[in-house]
Structures are given as structure tokens and as C-alpha cells.
Amino acid sequence: MGVIGLGVGTIATYGRATDKYTFYEINPLDIRIAREEFSYLQDAKASVEIESGDARLTLEREPAQGFDVLAVDAFSSDAIPVHLLTLEAFELYFRHLRPDGVLAVHISNQHLNLEPVVAAAAERLGKETVTVRNDNHFAQGVFKATWVLVGSREAFDGAPEIEKAGQHAAVSSVMKLWTDGHSSVFAVLK
């Protein structure tokens, strides 16, 4: 599994002893905080590696990784790294995924509706989408979140629970596809 955005490393806790997680994190302070102030990385059963630097640039230099899942979880604030949501970025992500792999994009945001952005890139690449939403369940430690899962028909055919968990992402007929040459956050304001 690849993960763009380390945070404090909580995703590592989902790993099993046979799993390998590679985190891509641009902020050295986040890496230090995750290692020194939290124990998620140390407590993980999975093998954990951290690649420091801009995830897109790092992935461009690496050979294909063959990830089962690549999670893009770099949108924790309202300042989004647009270069991680362009068509060219999605093409790069799918170069690093196995043919039946799944791209999971965390799009929770208070001010921007990023679902059509992900749906447009997926449609252009001939991929299927499923948007999964959950509400707050504070007693269980669950916070409201929205993820869009992107993959081939083959990826979802083998996992019917994915399609049962959500609905196809909404494609907007008026929104222009984001590319390295064009993006507009104004088009996705809530």
C-alpha cells in the first residue's frame, strides 16, 4: 500500500504483518511528529517506510511499485495541493497500481466539492468510481469523511463490498477536467 500524506501515521495501524506500507510525506516536521509524538508507526504490524519529499515528484522518479492500494490523503486542510488531483497525477498513480489495484482519494473538505474533480479524471481514464461517506460516530472514534475509490471494473468486480459501501461519483458536465495546465477551485466551491 502506498499513502500520500503521513499525518500522524494512523493508517499504518490497519496493516497486517505481511503488508508493506510506503508513506510519501512532503513535510519533515510531520515525519518527526509522527515518529516522536505518536506510536502508530512503531506499533504497526506492517513494514513501514517513509519517503520524504513531494509525493508526485518522488513517484515520477520511482519504478512502478505495484501497489494494491494507493491512498491520497493529503487534503487535511482547506489548502489543497492541486497538483495531486490533475489528470497527469492520476495517470502517474495508475502506473504505480496493479491492474486490479484501487486508488483511494480522501476528499473531505469544508469549502470545496472535490468529487467531480476525481470523477472527471476517472472518466477520462476509463475507470470506475465509488464514493464512500461516513458520518461522525464520536463514541467509536469515527469522524465524518468522504473517500472516492477509483479502479478498473476488474478491481471492483472482485470486491462487491466496495460498491455496496457507496455510490458512483458524480460527474459534472460543466466542470472542466483538471490538468497540469488548467485547474480552478472556483468551479468546485460549495
C-alpha positions as CSV (number, residue, x, y, z in Angstrom):
1,M,0.0,0.0,0.0
2,G,1.2,3.5,-0.8
3,V,-0.1,6.5,1.1
4,I,0.4,10.1,0.0
5,G,0.3,12.1,3.2
6,L,1.6,10.7,6.5
7,G,-0.3,12.7,9.1
8,V,0.5,11.0,12.4
9,G,0.6,7.6,10.8
10,T,-2.8,6.2,11.8
11,I,-3.4,4.4,8.5
12,A,-0.4,2.2,9.4
13,T,-2.4,0.6,12.2
14,Y,-4.6,-1.2,9.6
15,G,-1.6,-3.1,8.2
16,R,-1.0,-6.8,8.8
17,A,2.4,-8.5,9.4
18,T,2.6,-9.5,5.7
19,D,1.8,-5.9,4.5
20,K,4.2,-3.2,3.4
21,Y,3.2,0.5,3.7
22,T,5.1,3.2,1.9
23,F,4.2,6.8,3.0
24,Y,5.1,9.8,0.9
25,E,5.3,13.0,3.1
26,I,6.5,16.4,2.0
27,N,6.8,18.0,5.4
28,P,9.8,16.8,7.5
29,L,8.1,18.2,10.7
30,D,5.1,15.8,10.1
31,I,7.6,12.9,9.9
32,R,9.3,13.9,13.1
33,I,6.0,14.4,15.0
34,A,4.6,11.1,13.7
35,R,7.8,9.3,14.9
36,E,8.3,11.1,18.2
37,E,4.9,12.2,19.5
38,F,2.7,9.2,18.3
39,S,3.2,5.5,18.4
40,Y,1.2,4.4,15.3
41,L,4.2,3.8,13.1
42,Q,6.1,1.9,15.8
43,D,3.1,-0.2,16.8
44,A,2.2,-1.1,13.2
45,K,2.3,-4.8,12.4
46,A,3.1,-3.9,8.7
47,S,6.5,-3.0,7.4
48,V,6.6,0.8,7.2
49,E,8.7,3.0,5.0
50,I,8.6,6.8,4.7
51,E,9.7,8.7,1.5
52,S,10.4,12.3,2.3
53,G,9.6,14.9,-0.3
54,D,6.8,15.8,-2.7
55,A,4.9,12.6,-3.4
56,R,4.3,13.3,-7.1
57,L,7.9,14.1,-7.8
58,T,9.1,11.0,-5.8
59,L,6.6,8.7,-7.6
60,E,7.7,10.1,-11.0
61,R,11.3,9.0,-10.2
62,E,10.4,5.6,-8.9
63,P,9.8,2.5,-11.0
64,A,6.3,1.1,-10.9
65,Q,5.5,0.0,-7.3
66,G,2.7,-2.5,-8.0
67,F,0.5,-1.2,-5.1
68,D,-2.7,-3.0,-4.3
69,V,-4.0,0.3,-2.9
70,L,-2.7,3.9,-3.2
71,A,-4.3,6.3,-0.8
72,V,-4.1,10.0,-1.5
73,D,-4.7,11.6,1.9
74,A,-3.0,14.9,1.6
75,F,-6.0,17.2,1.9
76,S,-6.3,17.6,5.6
77,S,-6.6,21.4,5.5
78,D,-8.6,23.7,3.2
79,A,-5.4,24.4,1.3
80,I,-5.3,21.6,-1.2
81,P,-2.3,20.6,-3.3
82,V,-3.9,20.9,-6.7
83,H,-1.1,19.1,-8.5
84,L,-2.2,15.9,-6.8
85,L,-5.6,16.0,-8.4
86,T,-4.8,16.5,-12.1
87,L,-5.2,14.1,-14.9
88,E,-1.4,13.7,-15.1
89,A,-1.2,12.9,-11.4
90,F,-3.9,10.2,-11.8
91,E,-2.0,8.7,-14.8
92,L,1.0,8.5,-12.5
93,Y,-1.0,6.9,-9.7
94,F,-2.3,4.2,-12.0
95,R,1.3,3.5,-13.3
96,H,2.1,2.6,-9.6
97,L,-1.0,0.4,-9.1
98,R,-1.5,-3.2,-10.1
99,P,-4.1,-3.6,-12.8
100,D,-6.7,-4.6,-10.2
101,G,-5.5,-2.0,-7.7
102,V,-7.6,0.7,-6.2
103,L,-6.8,4.4,-5.9
104,A,-8.5,5.9,-2.7
105,V,-8.7,9.7,-2.6
106,H,-9.7,11.4,0.6
107,I,-11.8,14.4,-0.5
108,S,-13.3,15.6,2.8
109,N,-13.3,19.4,2.7
110,Q,-15.4,22.1,4.2
111,H,-15.3,24.5,1.3
112,L,-14.6,22.5,-1.8
113,N,-16.5,19.7,-3.5
114,L,-13.7,17.6,-5.0
115,E,-15.8,14.7,-6.0
116,P,-16.4,16.0,-9.6
117,V,-12.6,16.6,-10.0
118,V,-11.8,12.9,-9.1
119,A,-14.8,11.7,-11.2
120,A,-13.7,13.6,-14.3
121,A,-10.1,12.2,-14.1
122,A,-11.5,8.7,-13.6
123,E,-13.9,9.0,-16.5
124,R,-11.1,10.3,-18.8
125,L,-9.0,7.2,-17.8
126,G,-11.9,4.8,-18.3
127,K,-12.1,3.9,-14.6
128,E,-15.0,3.2,-12.3
129,T,-15.6,5.2,-9.1
130,V,-17.4,4.7,-5.8
131,T,-17.8,7.5,-3.3
132,V,-17.9,6.3,0.3
133,R,-19.2,8.7,3.0
134,N,-19.5,8.2,6.7
135,D,-20.9,10.4,9.5
136,N,-19.4,11.2,12.8
137,H,-19.6,8.5,15.4
138,F,-17.5,10.1,18.2
139,A,-18.1,7.2,20.7
140,Q,-16.4,4.9,18.3
141,G,-13.6,7.4,17.4
142,V,-15.0,7.9,13.8
143,F,-15.1,11.3,12.2
144,K,-17.1,12.3,9.1
145,A,-15.1,11.6,6.0
146,T,-15.6,11.2,2.2
147,W,-13.4,9.0,0.0
148,V,-13.6,8.3,-3.7
149,L,-12.4,4.9,-4.7
150,V,-11.1,4.6,-8.3
151,G,-10.3,1.5,-10.2
152,S,-10.9,-0.7,-13.1
153,R,-14.1,-2.7,-13.5
154,E,-11.9,-5.7,-12.6
155,A,-10.9,-4.1,-9.3
156,F,-14.5,-3.7,-8.2
157,D,-15.8,-7.0,-9.6
158,G,-13.6,-8.9,-7.1
159,A,-14.9,-6.8,-4.2
160,P,-18.7,-6.3,-4.3
161,E,-18.5,-4.8,-0.7
162,I,-16.9,-1.8,-2.3
163,E,-19.9,-1.0,-4.5
164,K,-22.3,-1.7,-1.6
165,A,-20.4,0.8,0.6
166,G,-21.2,3.8,-1.6
167,Q,-22.4,5.2,-4.9
168,H,-20.7,6.1,-8.2
169,A,-19.0,9.5,-8.0
170,A,-21.0,12.4,-9.5
171,V,-19.5,13.6,-12.8
172,S,-20.2,17.3,-13.6
173,S,-21.0,18.2,-17.2
174,V,-19.9,21.8,-16.6
175,M,-16.6,21.3,-14.8
176,K,-13.5,21.2,-16.9
177,L,-11.1,18.4,-16.3
178,W,-8.1,19.4,-14.1
179,T,-4.8,19.1,-15.8
180,D,-1.3,20.4,-15.1
181,G,-2.2,23.3,-17.4
182,H,-5.7,24.0,-16.0
183,S,-7.4,23.8,-12.7
184,S,-10.0,26.1,-11.0
185,V,-11.0,25.8,-7.4
186,F,-13.8,28.3,-8.1
187,A,-15.6,25.7,-10.1
188,V,-15.8,23.4,-7.0
189,L,-16.7,25.8,-4.3
190,K,-19.6,24.5,-2.1
